[in-house]
Amino acid sequence: MQEVFWVLEATPDPRFPYRLSIEKGGNLILRLRVQERWPGSKGQIFCMREEGREWPAPLYEVERVPVISLRRFGKRLAIILDRAQNKRCDFLFLEKPYKTKQGKYEQIFWRTEKALKERRLRVKLTVRGSPILQIAIDIKERYPWKFHGCTLKKVNLPAGDYALLDKDGIQAVVERKTLENMLTEFSRMSAFHQQLGELEAYPHSALVIEANFSDFLKPEKMRFYSPSFALKALSEMFALHPHLQIVFAGNRKLAREWTLSFFSTLKSHQEDIPHPSVSEAIKAYGIPSLFYGGVYYDLRKRIEKLPHTFTFEMIRKICPDVPEMILKKSLQKMKKDNLLRRVNKKWEKIDE
């Protein structure tokens, strides 16, 4: 996947002295005129979309930072940058009707993580639950959960015990397990991993256990297995299935409530039509690549392949798309972490 960059430029416009762009492989994902380099103490700042504006002189690039994540949460476009400070923010896109004429106008607000924490006007979740749900129950469920107020039907599900349905088919699946079920699966972990892998293939899936995590550490409840074996088995499930949600709900009632809330929130999120700008940005960003810790950790892996002593130019060659400032900061961080030392204008690895 092509790397995505956050680019901030200084402009000659006194009202909007900065231009913020998000670029992927030279293509523009989003471009806004902004009033500050970062919202800072103001908490949020007003932005304006830049459309067809030609600046009279070349703009000065203030910073260029890799983007770790770009996701949608309701009407917000949330962004995480690959740097230590000022790295989390979002853009809220709103459409409001004109007071004196027909039609709507756009408002864009740039907000930071700090501002969202401090501005506690009222408790508000990103999405609301939806009471109109179509839930499929697998025909092999002998004593299924009861979901009052929902449309239920028994079907032969390809995976899981419960599924959220819509006009396009299965949207989410949940596998239900009791403590006794889990003890049985411990005796056939290889086959159980195949079952979990099938669940994990769905975009939204969960394994909901009608027990507490602490139950697996109590010898009197484990019977044939030691708590240490149970802990290793559970850890293996988490490690080998990172995209599957594993929930220890405590009991049958709470497991059902969690599943109902999960399905309801997912349906509400899917029905929440985002602002066109958010949809376009998400589509242009594409499927994110696996993230193992940003430039710093990626550079550490690449340095392992270099000679014991190397130059900064050698780093530039193996990281041609990373800005020089980011590379230098990453090298200084490795020096601080006692991984590298500076010797005669060269870098040298420190043997552990």
C-alpha positions in Angstrom: 0.0 0.0 0.0 1.2 3.5 -0.9 2.1 5.6 2.2 -0.3 8.3 3.2 1.1 11.7 4.4 -0.3 14.6 6.4 1.1 17.8 4.8 0.9 21.3 6.3 1.8 24.3 4.3 2.0 28.0 5.1 -0.1 30.3 2.9 -0.3 34.1 2.3 -3.9 34.2 3.4 -4.2 36.0 6.8 -7.6 34.5 7.6 -6.4 30.9 6.8 -2.6 31.0 7.1 -2.2 27.2 6.6 -3.3 24.6 4.1 -3.7 21.0 5.3 -3.6 18.2 2.8 -3.8 14.4 3.2 -2.1 12.7 0.2 -1.6 9.1 -0.9 1.0 8.4 -3.5 0.8 11.9 -4.9 -3.1 11.8 -5.1 -5.2 14.1 -2.9 -7.5 12.6 -0.3 -8.5 15.8 1.5 -7.4 19.4 1.4 -8.6 22.1 3.8 -7.7 25.7 4.7 -7.1 26.0 8.4 -6.5 28.8 10.9 -3.7 27.2 13.0 -1.0 24.6 12.8 -2.9 22.6 15.5 -6.0 23.4 17.4 -4.0 23.7 20.7 -5.7 25.6 23.5 -8.7 26.5 21.4 -9.8 22.9 21.4 -11.3 23.1 17.9 -10.9 25.4 14.9 -13.0 26.1 11.9 -11.8 24.9 8.6 -12.9 25.5 5.0 -12.6 23.3 2.0 -10.2 24.4 -0.7 -11.7 24.2 -4.1 -10.0 25.5 -7.2 -7.8 28.1 -5.4 -4.6 29.1 -7.1 -2.1 30.7 -4.8 0.0 33.6 -6.1 3.3 32.1 -4.9 4.7 28.7 -4.0 3.6 27.6 -0.5 6.1 26.8 2.2 5.9 23.2 3.6 5.8 23.3 7.4 5.6 19.6 8.1 5.1 16.3 6.4 4.1 13.3 8.7 3.1 9.8 7.8 -0.5 8.8 8.6 -1.0 5.7 10.7 -4.8 5.5 10.6 -7.7 7.1 8.9 -11.2 5.9 9.9 -14.8 6.9 10.2 -16.6 7.2 13.5 -20.1 8.4 12.7 -19.8 11.8 11.1 -16.2 12.2 12.2 -13.1 11.5 10.2 -10.5 10.3 12.7 -6.8 10.5 12.0 -3.7 9.3 13.8 -0.2 10.6 12.8 3.1 8.8 13.2 4.7 11.0 15.8 5.0 11.3 19.6 2.9 14.4 20.3 -0.1 16.1 18.6 -0.9 12.9 16.8 -4.6 12.2 17.3 -7.4 14.4 15.9 -10.6 14.3 13.9 -12.6 16.4 11.5 -16.3 16.8 12.1 -18.3 17.4 8.9 -21.7 19.0 9.3 -24.4 20.2 6.9 -26.8 22.9 8.2 -29.8 24.5 6.5 -29.6 28.2 5.6 -31.8 30.4 7.7 -32.9 32.8 5.0 -32.9 30.6 1.9 -33.3 27.0 0.8 -30.4 24.6 0.7 -27.6 23.7 3.1 -24.1 24.8 3.8 -21.1 22.9 5.1 -19.3 23.4 8.4 -16.0 21.6 9.2 -14.3 21.6 12.6 -10.8 20.3 13.4 -10.7 18.8 16.9 -8.0 17.2 19.0 -8.0 14.3 21.4 -7.2 16.7 24.3 -10.1 19.0 23.3 -12.6 16.0 23.2 -11.5 14.9 26.7 -11.8 18.4 28.2 -15.0 19.5 26.5 -17.4 17.3 28.6 -20.7 19.0 27.9 -22.7 15.8 28.0 -22.2 12.1 27.6 -22.7 11.1 24.0 -21.9 7.8 22.3 -20.8 7.8 18.6 -23.8 5.7 17.5 -27.2 4.8 19.0 -28.7 1.3 19.3 -31.3 0.2 16.7 -34.4 -1.7 18.0 -35.3 -3.1 14.6 -33.0 -6.1 14.2 -33.2 -9.3 12.1 -31.4 -12.0 14.0 -30.8 -15.5 12.7 -30.4 -18.4 15.2 -28.6 -21.5 14.2 -30.9 -24.6 14.2 -28.4 -26.5 16.3 -28.9 -24.1 19.3 -31.0 -26.2 21.8 -31.7 -23.4 24.3 -31.2 -20.2 22.4 -31.1 -16.7 23.8 -34.3 -14.6 23.6 -34.2 -11.3 21.9 -37.4 -9.4 22.6 -38.6 -6.9 20.0 -36.4 -8.4 17.3 -37.3 -10.4 14.2 -36.0 -13.9 14.7 -35.7 -16.9 12.5 -34.0 -20.3 12.7 -31.6 -21.1 9.9 -28.6 -23.3 9.3 -25.9 -20.8 9.8 -22.5 -21.5 8.0 -20.7 -20.2 11.1 -21.6 -19.0 14.6 -24.7 -19.5 16.6 -26.3 -16.0 16.0 -26.1 -13.7 13.1 -27.2 -10.1 12.2 -29.1 -10.1 8.9 -30.0 -7.4 6.4 -30.9 -7.3 2.7 -27.4 -8.2 1.7 -27.1 -11.2 4.0 -25.1 -11.9 7.1 -23.5 -8.7 8.6 -22.1 -10.1 11.9 -21.8 -13.5 13.6 -21.5 -14.5 17.3 -20.4 -17.8 18.6 -21.8 -18.6 22.1 -19.9 -20.8 24.6 -20.5 -21.8 28.1 -17.7 -22.7 30.6 -18.4 -26.4 29.9 -18.3 -25.8 26.1 -14.9 -24.2 26.5 -13.5 -27.0 28.5 -14.7 -29.4 25.8 -13.0 -27.3 23.1 -9.7 -27.3 25.1 -9.5 -31.1 24.3 -9.6 -30.4 20.5 -7.8 -27.0 20.1 -6.7 -27.7 16.5 -10.3 -28.1 15.3 -11.4 -25.2 17.5 -8.9 -22.9 15.8 -10.4 -23.8 12.4 -13.8 -22.9 13.7 -12.5 -19.6 15.1 -10.7 -18.9 11.8 -14.0 -19.2 10.0 -15.7 -16.8 12.4 -12.8 -14.4 11.9 -13.3 -14.3 8.1 -16.5 -12.2 8.7 -15.9 -8.5 9.0 -17.7 -8.4 12.3 -17.5 -11.5 14.6 -17.2 -12.4 18.3 -16.8 -15.3 20.6 -19.0 -14.6 23.6 -18.3 -16.8 26.7 -20.9 -17.1 29.5 -18.2 -17.1 32.2 -15.6 -14.7 33.7 -12.0 -14.9 32.8 -11.2 -15.6 36.5 -13.3 -18.8 36.3 -10.6 -20.4 34.1 -8.1 -19.8 36.9 -10.0 -21.6 39.6 -8.9 -25.3 40.0 -12.4 -26.3 41.3 -14.0 -25.2 38.0 -11.4 -26.6 35.6 -11.8 -30.3 36.5 -9.5 -32.0 34.0 -7.3 -29.0 33.3 -4.9 -27.0 35.4 -5.4 -23.2 35.5 -2.0 -22.7 33.8 -3.1 -24.9 30.9 -6.4 -23.0 30.6 -4.5 -19.7 30.6 -2.2 -20.9 27.8 -5.2 -22.1 25.8 -7.0 -18.7 26.1 -3.8 -16.8 25.3 -3.4 -18.9 22.2 -6.9 -18.0 21.1 -6.2 -14.3 21.4 -2.7 -14.5 19.7 -3.8 -16.6 16.7 -7.1 -14.8 16.1 -6.4 -11.0 16.5 -9.4 -10.0 14.4 -11.9 -11.9 16.5 -13.5 -10.3 19.5 -13.4 -12.6 22.5 -15.7 -11.5 25.3 -16.0 -12.9 28.8 -19.6 -11.9 29.6 -19.9 -13.5 33.0 -23.2 -15.3 32.6 -25.9 -16.2 30.1 -28.0 -13.0 30.6 -25.0 -10.6 30.2 -23.8 -12.6 27.2 -27.2 -12.1 25.5 -27.3 -8.4 26.4 -23.8 -7.9 25.0 -24.7 -9.6 21.7 -27.9 -7.6 21.4 -26.0 -4.3 22.0 -23.3 -5.4 19.5 -25.8 -6.1 16.8 -27.8 -3.0 17.5 -24.8 -0.7 17.5 -23.5 -2.2 14.3 -26.8 -1.8 12.5 -27.0 1.8 13.6 -23.5 2.5 12.4 -24.2 1.0 9.0 -27.4 3.0 8.6 -25.7 6.3 9.7 -25.0 7.9 6.3 -21.7 9.8 6.6 -20.9 13.2 5.1 -19.8 12.7 1.4 -16.4 14.1 2.2 -15.8 11.5 4.9 -16.9 8.7 2.5 -14.6 10.0 -0.3 -11.7 10.2 2.1 -12.2 6.7 3.4 -12.5 5.3 -0.1 -9.4 7.1 -1.3 -7.4 5.9 1.8 -8.3 2.3 1.0 -7.6 -0.7 3.2 -4.9 0.1 5.7 -1.7 -2.0 5.8 -0.7 -3.8 9.0 0.7 -1.4 11.5 3.6 -2.6 13.7 4.4 0.7 15.4 5.1 3.4 12.7 8.3 4.6 11.2 10.3 4.1 14.3 9.7 0.3 14.5 9.8 -0.1 10.8 13.2 1.6 10.7 14.5 -0.6 13.5 13.7 -3.7 11.3 15.4 -2.2 8.3 18.5 -1.3 10.2 18.9 -4.9 11.2 19.9 -5.7 7.6 22.5 -2.9 7.4 26.2 -3.3 8.4 27.3 -2.8 12.0 28.4 0.7 11.1 26.3 2.7 8.6 25.7 6.3 7.4 22.6 8.4 7.2 22.7 8.2 3.4 22.3 4.5 3.7 19.2 5.0 5.8 17.9 7.4 3.1 18.3 4.7 0.4 16.3 2.1 2.3 13.6 4.6 3.3 13.2 6.9 0.3 9.6 7.9 1.1 10.1 8.9 4.7 10.9 12.6 5.3 14.4 13.4 6.5 13.2 15.0 9.7 11.2 11.9 10.7 14.3 9.7 10.0 16.5 11.9 12.1 14.1 11.9 15.0 13.8 8.1 14.8 17.5 7.7 14.9 17.8 10.0 17.9 15.1 7.9 19.6 17.1 4.7 19.0 20.2 6.5 20.4 18.2 7.4 23.5 16.9 3.8 23.8 20.6 2.6 23.8 20.3 0.8 20.4 22.6 3.0 18.4 25.6 5.3 19.1 27.1 8.2 17.0 30.7 7.6 16.0 32.6 9.9 13.7 29.5 11.1 11.8 28.3 7.6 11.4 25.9 5.4 13.2 26.9 2.2 15.0 24.8 -0.6 16.4 25.1 -1.3 20.1 25.4 -5.1 20.7 23.0 -6.3 23.3 
